[in-house]
Amino acid sequence: ALKNEGIITQEEFEAKKAQILRGSV
């Protein structure tokens, strides 16, 4: 998959969200 600025896949979004949530707690 191409990595374009500001454009992420649903998978990447969910992974990033989970990462942020773990890091915040």
One Martini backbone bead per residue (centre of mass of N, CA, C, O) as a GRO file, in nm:
protein
   25
    1ALA     BB    1   0.098   0.035   0.019
    2LEU     BB    2   0.055   0.362   0.002
    3LYS     BB    3   0.218   0.654   0.144
    4ASN     BB    4   0.012   0.917   0.232
    5GLU     BB    5  -0.046   1.215   0.332
    6GLY     BB    6  -0.334   1.176   0.532
    7ILE     BB    7  -0.331   0.863   0.443
    8ILE     BB    8  -0.523   0.590   0.574
    9THR     BB    9  -0.602   0.296   0.677
   10GLN     BB   10  -0.804   0.123   0.874
   11GLU     BB   11  -0.581  -0.044   1.001
   12GLU     BB   12  -0.392   0.190   1.076
   13PHE     BB   13  -0.595   0.340   1.250
   14GLU     BB   14  -0.645   0.120   1.462
   15ALA     BB   15  -0.350   0.082   1.545
   16LYS     BB   16  -0.297   0.377   1.631
   17LYS     BB   17  -0.522   0.398   1.839
   18ALA     BB   18  -0.424   0.170   2.024
   19GLN     BB   19  -0.146   0.290   2.078
   20ILE     BB   20  -0.245   0.553   2.210
   21LEU     BB   21  -0.414   0.428   2.435
   22ARG     BB   22  -0.179   0.278   2.571
   23GLY     BB   23   0.004   0.533   2.612
   24SER     BB   24  -0.201   0.695   2.794
   25VAL     BB   25  -0.212   0.457   3.020
   0.00000   0.00000   0.00000
